[in-house]
Amino acid sequence: MQAGICGLVTGTFDRLSDVTDTVTRDGRDLTRSMTIDRVFSLPGGEMGFIGTAASERMTTRTATTIVDGEITDREEAVKETVRTRFCGVPGAFVVTESAAGTFVFELVGAATDTTVRRARLDLSGLFGAIDDSSCWKAGFYDRPDHAEKGTLYGENLMTDDTVESMLTDASLNQLGVVFTDSTDEIRADVTESGFVRLTRPGGLAVDEFLAILLERVRPHLETPSDGSPERRD
């Protein structure tokens, strides 16, 4: 995994086990399952994990029939199974590969007696922790002028005085930055609603992905008071 949606853990746990359970929603029994595929150490000694989860859910589809030459459409409820990969650091955060997979946050929380909620990312705080010259994308909204919202692209973006003045009174909802370590440059594409994508030539192993998130992104993850971050990206 090199991208996903972050869930912030409230509480502590030091291990995660496989679990399968059944929940009843709207009178229907739905099965959920989570398996831990691998547990490993990060470069800094923290523990990481990666796994697979699946959950049944009810959805509505249109069924079309032909009877005596008459075409009829009707809505019917059907059960479908959603599958996701996920990874994380115990007691810190969990990352699921898509919005459809955020059900794994509830599964991890139930299995560890913690709460895992989709995180909001404080982009202003993240930007303040890096060098201005490393920014290559900035999405904004709530700007008090004719250009109320938009997305700007360009290398060394924030060294442009015009861009800096445009964003002074705006809120950020997307940010593209470069994280530099001792040997590599890693491009990060992040959103206010907790999505993070990291890219590097040759790719990133999951332990590297988690280590970067733990060091660079985790300090800026927040849990919205209602648990449902406003989507502006």
N, C-alpha and C positions, 0 to 999 in steps of 0.2 A: 504493500500500500504506500502511495505517495500523496494521497489526497483524501479528504473526507470532512465530515461535520463533527465538531467537537462537542462533547458533553462533559460538564464539570461535575466532579464528584464531591459531595458533601458527606464527610465521614471518613473512616479509614478501614482498609482491609489489606491483608498481605498476600492473599491467594484467591484464586477464582477457580471454581470447579464446574464441570458440565452440569447442566440442569435441563429438565423437561417438565413443563407443567401445563395445566389447562385452566383457562379463564372463561367465564360465562359473560357474554355481552349481548344484550337485546334478546335474551333467551336462547342463545346458541353457544355451544361449547367450542372453544377455539384452542388449539394446541400451539405451544411455543417451545422452542428448543434452542439450546446454546451449547456449543462444544468448544473447548480450548484446544487449539491445534498445537501450540508451541509456547513454552515459557522460556525466557532468555534474559541475559543481563545486558544492560545498556553500557556504553563506554564509561559512564561515571559510576557504575556499580548498582544503579537502580534496576528493579525488575520490570520487564516488559512482557506483554502477552499478545498473541494474535489468535483469532478464532473465527468461527462461522456460526451464524444464527439464522433461524427461520421462524416465521410466524404465520399462522392462518388468520385471515381477515375476511369479512364479508364486503362484497362490492356489488354494484348494480350493473347489469348489462342489458342490452336490447336484443330480444329474441324475435326473429321474423318467421312467420309461418304462412303457407299458402293453402287455403282450404276452399275447394270449389271455385278456384280462380280468383279468390279474394286474398289480397296480401294484407296481413295484419302484423303490427309491431306491438310488443308488450315488454314492459320492464320486469325483470326478475332478479332476485337476490341469489348470488352464487358465492361459493367459498373459493378463495385463492390463497396461495402460499407465497410469501415474499421472503427472499433470501438475501443476506448481506454478509460481507466480511467486516470484521472490526478488530481494533487493536487498542492498546492503552497502557497506562502505567498505574498500578494499584494506588488508590487513595488520591490520585491526581486528576486524571481525565480518561475518557474513552472516546475513540474516534470511529465512526461508522462511515462506510463508503458512499452513502447516498441518503437523501431525505427520507426515502421509503424505508430505510433501515434504522431510523431513530427508535424503533420499538426496542432495540437492544439496550438502550439506556435503562428502561424499566426492568428488563431481565437482569442486568448486572446489579442494579440497585436491590432487587428482591433477593438475589442470591447472596449478597454481601451485607444486607441490613444497612445499606447506605441510600442516599438519594443521588441520582444522576440526571441532570437536566441539561437540555440543549443550551449551550453557552452563547453569550454575546461577547464579541471581541472589541475591546477598547482600542480602536485604531489610532486615536490621537496619542494614547500612551505608548503604543507600539512604535509609532513614527518618532516620538520624542526620544526613544531609546536607541535610534540608529543614526547614521550619518545622512545628512540631507541628500548627498550626491548619489545615494544608493536607490532612490525612488524612481520607478519607471511607469507607474500608473497611479492615478488618484481619482476615485469616484466620489462625488459630493452631492448634497441635497440641502434644502433649507437655506439657500443663499439669498440674502435680501436684495435682489436686483433682477434684471431681466433674465439673466442666465441663472435660473433657480437651481437647476440640477444638471449633471452631465458626468462624463468620464474623460479624463485627460491622459494622454500617452506621450512618452518621450524619455530618452535616457537623461539621467541627471535632472529630472523634472523639477525638483524643488529648488534648484539653483537659479531658476528663471524667476526674476522679480515679479513678472506679470502673474505667473501661476501662484506664487506665494500670496500676493495681494488678493487674488480671486478666492482663495481658500480660507482667508483669515476669519471670515464671519460665517463660514459654511460648516456643515457636519460631514464627516467622511463615512462612506458606506463600502468603499472598496479601496484596496491599497496593494500596489505591486512594489516589492522591495527586494534588494539583494542582501542576503546574509553572507558574510565572509568569515571563513575559519582559516586555519593555518595553511590549508592547501587548496581549497576550492571556493568557488562562488556558487551559491544556491539561490535560485530565484523563487521567491515566495509570492503567491497570489492569494490574498486573504479578503474576507468580507466581514462586515459588522455582525452578520447573523451566524458567525461561527464556522464558516467554510474555510479550509486551508488547503492549498496545493503547493507542494515543493518539487522543484525540478532541478536536475543537475545532469550534465552529459554523463552517460553511462548509468544513470538511474541511482536510486537510493534504496538500500536495504531497510527493512522495517525497523531495525534497531536504530539506524541512523535517523530515520524519519521521526521516531519517537524522541530521540535525544534532542533533536533540534526543536521540536515542539516544547519539550520540557524546559529547555533553557530560554528560548526566544519568545514563545507564544504564551505558555502557561501563565506567566506573571500578568498578562493582560486579559485573561479570560474572566468574565463576570457572569453571574446568574441573574437574568432579569427577574424582577419581583414577581411576575406572573408566570414565569417559566416559558413564555412564548415570545421570543424576540421578534420585533417588528421587521418584516422582510422588506428591504429597500434595494436589494441587489438583483 
